[in-house]
C-alpha cells in the first residue's frame, strides 16, 4: 500500500502531545499520527457482518440524541440473566442441544446489540463528545 502525502496543521498543543507520545513509545511521529487516525475512525461497514451492514449504515444517519439512545440501550435484564445461566451450564458441560441453540441465538443477539452500541459510541466520539463509563449501562441493567 502506497502512502499518500498529506499536509496537516495541528494546533501546537496537539503537535507537542503527538511528539511526546512518539518519544515515549520510541516511534516516529508519522507512525503515532497514523495510529491515532486509525484508532479514532469508526468501524468500516465492510468489516461488519453482512447481515448487519444495512442496520449499522442506518446508524450513521441518526441524530446525536438517537445515537445516545442506541448507545444507552441495555440488554434486557431477563435475557442477560438467561444468557449467563446458559453460559455457566455450557461451561460445566450440562447444556442440552436445545439449550445450545438457545445460547447461540442469545449470543448472536447480544453480539449484534454490542456492535450497534459500539458503533453509536464511536460515531458520538467522532462528533466530538467525550465519553465516560457512566454513559453506557451495564449488561442486564434494564
KALIN-V551744 format. One record per backbone hydrogen bond with DSSP energy under -1.0 kcal/mol. NH is the residue of the N-H (numbers start at 1). CO is the residue of the C=O. E is the energy in kcal/mol with one decimal. If there is no record, write none. Layout:
BEGIN
nh=NH co=CO e=E
nh=NH co=CO e=E
END
This chain:
BEGIN
nh=15 co=11 e=-2.4
nh=16 co=12 e=-2.6
nh=17 co=13 e=-2.0
nh=18 co=14 e=-2.5
nh=19 co=15 e=-2.4
nh=20 co=16 e=-2.5
nh=21 co=17 e=-2.3
nh=22 co=18 e=-2.4
nh=23 co=19 e=-2.5
nh=24 co=20 e=-2.9
nh=25 co=21 e=-2.1
nh=27 co=22 e=-2.4
nh=32 co=28 e=-2.0
nh=33 co=29 e=-2.6
nh=34 co=30 e=-2.9
nh=35 co=31 e=-2.4
nh=36 co=32 e=-2.3
nh=37 co=33 e=-2.2
nh=38 co=34 e=-2.9
nh=39 co=35 e=-2.7
nh=47 co=44 e=-2.3
nh=48 co=45 e=-1.9
nh=52 co=49 e=-2.3
nh=56 co=52 e=-2.8
nh=57 co=53 e=-2.5
nh=58 co=54 e=-1.7
nh=61 co=58 e=-1.0
nh=62 co=59 e=-1.7
nh=67 co=63 e=-2.4
nh=68 co=64 e=-2.4
nh=69 co=65 e=-1.9
nh=70 co=66 e=-2.1
nh=71 co=67 e=-2.9
nh=72 co=68 e=-2.0
nh=73 co=70 e=-1.2
nh=80 co=76 e=-2.5
nh=81 co=77 e=-2.6
nh=82 co=78 e=-2.3
nh=83 co=79 e=-2.4
nh=84 co=80 e=-2.5
nh=85 co=81 e=-2.5
nh=86 co=82 e=-2.6
nh=87 co=83 e=-2.2
nh=88 co=84 e=-2.2
nh=89 co=85 e=-2.3
nh=90 co=86 e=-2.5
nh=91 co=87 e=-2.2
nh=92 co=88 e=-1.6
nh=94 co=89 e=-2.5
nh=100 co=96 e=-2.1
nh=101 co=97 e=-1.9
nh=102 co=98 e=-1.9
nh=103 co=99 e=-2.9
nh=104 co=100 e=-2.1
nh=105 co=101 e=-2.2
nh=106 co=102 e=-2.6
nh=107 co=103 e=-2.9
nh=108 co=104 e=-2.3
nh=109 co=105 e=-2.5
nh=110 co=106 e=-2.6
nh=111 co=107 e=-2.8
nh=112 co=108 e=-2.4
nh=113 co=109 e=-2.2
nh=114 co=110 e=-2.8
nh=115 co=111 e=-2.4
nh=116 co=112 e=-2.4
nh=117 co=113 e=-2.8
nh=118 co=114 e=-2.7
nh=119 co=115 e=-2.4
nh=120 co=116 e=-2.4
nh=121 co=117 e=-2.6
nh=122 co=118 e=-2.5
nh=123 co=119 e=-2.7
nh=124 co=120 e=-2.2
nh=125 co=121 e=-2.6
nh=126 co=122 e=-2.5
nh=127 co=123 e=-1.7
nh=128 co=125 e=-1.9
nh=129 co=124 e=-2.2
nh=135 co=132 e=-2.4
nh=136 co=133 e=-1.1
nh=141 co=138 e=-1.3
END
